[in-house]
Amino acid sequence: MNIYQNKLVAFIDILGFSNLVKDSAENGQKAELLLSLLKDIEAFIKKEEDILHTSERIGNITAANLKVNYTQFSDSIILSTDIVVPEIHGIKAPNINNFMMIFSILSYLQAKFLNEGILLRGGLTWGPLFHEKNICFGPAFIRAYSLESRLAVNPRIVIDPCITTLDVIPTEYEDYDSYPYLMEKNLKGFMFLKDEEDGNYFINFMALQTFKANAHSILEKVKENIKGMSEEDEDEKKIISKHQWLIREINNFLKGR
């Protein structure tokens, strides 16, 4: 019996988490902040699932059954959801509810942490995965981890190129002619932004009101993080580079508003 299911999975790394935890040992407010942020993820996931459950009333049973698995340990966060295509009278119909749900959660997650000056980096892919409660493993998990550690580089949640180039389409989508259209017309440019430096797509963390309402203050906090750092120091140079990437993306967003 194959225990794997085809899922969308994101692996997220909280950058600078070790220092945050060290500081929290002597600063109760920082400890409370970390706990609040991590609990807030669960609350937002519950809210998103409730929205989809409501859709069952208008006949979208598949959307109602979508569920997000969430695991957090130390500086790592794992999120996954099933890839489901609804059938109405035996005919497959366009559906990006799974993408919309995972996108909303990841965009919210980044914006929420950025509002506290905390950066995230990650990878989003799909493939065979087992994820129930605190147990998560499978080829897709390894791929998501690899995307975060090797491809993301900057504080972004990078999308697996096989998804955006349509090189790999899950079996659930094999006869799903609308999927390529939805990727090009609905996902790219809004949910997924293209990094002009390397051509990779990443989650648009600036799409939701959570970011938009605090864009200027977030920008100032990001700048404050590297105040006093020097590029002469190799470790600080790497930190500065990550923050400069973020500053550039936020400035581009503010110019386009």
Secondary structure, 3 states (H helix, E strand, C coil): CCCCEEEEEEEEEECCHHHHHHHHCCCHHHHHHHHHHHHHHHHHHHHHHHHHHHHHHHCCHHHHHCCEEEEEECCEEEEEEECCCCEECCEECCCCHHHHHHHHHHHHHHHHHHCCCCCEEEEEEEEEEEEECCEEECHHHHHHHHHHHHHHCCCCEEECHHHHCCCCCCHHHCCCCHHHHHHHHHHECCCEEECCCCCCEEECCCCCHHHHCCHHHHHHHHHHHCCCCCCCCHHHHHHHHHHHHHHHHHHHHHHHC
